[in-house]
C-alpha cells in the first residue's frame, strides 16, 4: 500500500531498537529489531481493569486473512496515541471500541492490499458482477482459446501441424453448417492469398481425380484411336494440347539439372539462415535473462524496507541478497498469472525488443502496492528468523544467557548443581551445551 509498508528499524551496535514512531510499516505482526530483551512494566490500576474487561468482552469474528495486518494496525494505533495521548485513555477505557476499530482497520488494510484504489475495485466489480464465478468462467474461455491456438499453430517434432485434423473435426462437430460454409469459402480465399500453394494442392487433386476415375486412361485411348483412324487424324493436335495441359497434374515432372542445383543452393542458404537465427536467439535469450534479472534485483533492492535491512548490522549482505532473490521469485510467480503482463512481455520477446521488454517489466515491478505486497509476504516468513538471530547476538554481546532448561541428567537429577550429562551430551550448570573441547575435558575429569 502507498502508506502501509512496515518499518524494520536498524538496531544499534548494542542491539537496542530505535524509536518506531516515524517508521515505515510492512503490516507484519513482529519487529525485526526485537532483541529478545524483555521489558517488564508494572501494570497500573487502569491497565489491570482494562485487562479484566478485555477478558470478558465478546470475541469479534474476523476473516483469517486480516490477521496478517495485526502488526501494521497496532503500530498505526500506537502512532496515533503518541500524537493524541487522550485517545489512548479512551481506548483503554473502552476495549470493545478499540477492538472494533482495530478489526475495521485490519480489514481495510487487507482490502487495499488486493485493490490499491476504490476505483479499481469498483471497475473489477463492474466487469465481474458475480465476482470469482465470472473470473473462473473467463479463465475457462481463455483455456478454450489457448487450446484452439495450440491446435492451429503448434508443430510436432517433424514440423507438421498435427492438430489441424482435430481442429477441423471440432468445428464440424460443433456446427456442421458453419463448417461447410467455411470449407466453401476457404478455396476462394486461399487462391487469393497464396496462388502458388493453391495451384500445387489443387493440381494434385485434379490429377488424382483424373487417374482415380479412369479419365486419363480414356483420354489416352481416345487419342490413339483418333490417330489410327484416317478420317479423324485432324483431331490429334487438339487432343495433344489437352493432354499436355493435364499431364503436369497427373505426372510429377522432374526438374532440370539447373533447377536441382538452384534448389540445393536454396536449401544450403536456408540452413545457414536457421543457424544464424538460432545463434541470434540464444544471444537474445541470454541478454533477456541477464538484463531482466539485474533490473528486477535493482528494483527490489531500492525498496525502502530492503534499504532499512542494509542498516541492520546483524543482517549480512548475503542474507539481504537472499531476501531480495526470494522477493524476485515471488514476484515472477505472481506475474505469470497476469495475462495482460505476459501478453505484453511475450510480444516484446518475440519481436526481439529487449529495451521494450525491460521497459514493460520496470513499469509493472515498480508499482508500489505490488512491490510492497511481495516484500511483506517474504518478510512475514523471514523476519521471525532474523529476530531469533538478532536475539542470540544481543544475548552473546551483553553477556545474557538463555534460561536454564528443565532437563533430567543421566543421574536422574532434575536440578543440576554442576556440569551434567544428558542424552550423551555434556552441559554447563546453567544449561548451556559444552563445546567439544570442554566436553572432552569434563569427560576426562569425571573419569
Buried (B, 14 or more C-beta within 10 A) or exposed (E): BEEBBBBBBBBEEEBEBBEBEEBBBBBBBBBBBBBBEEEEEEEEEEEEBBEEBEEEEEEEEBEEEBEBBBBBBBBBBEBEBEEEEEBBEEBBEBBEEBBEBBBBBBBBBBBBBEBBEEEEBEEBEEEBEEEEEBEEEEEEEEEEEEBBEEBEEEEEEEEEEEBEEEBBEBBBEEEEEEBEEBEEEEEEEBEEEEEEEBEEEBBEEBBEEBBEEEEBEEBEEBBEEBEEEEEEEEBBEEBEEEBEEBEEBBEEEEEEEEEEEEEEEEEEEEEEEEEEEEEEEEEBEEBBEEBBEEBBBEBBBEBBBBBBBEEBEBBEEEBBEEBBBBBBEBBBEBBEEEEEBEEBBEEBBEEBBBEBBBBBBBEBBEEBBBBBBBBBBBBBEBBBEBBEBBBBBBBEEBEBEEEBEEBEBEEEEEEBEEBBBBEEEBBBEEBEEBEEEBBEBBEEEEE
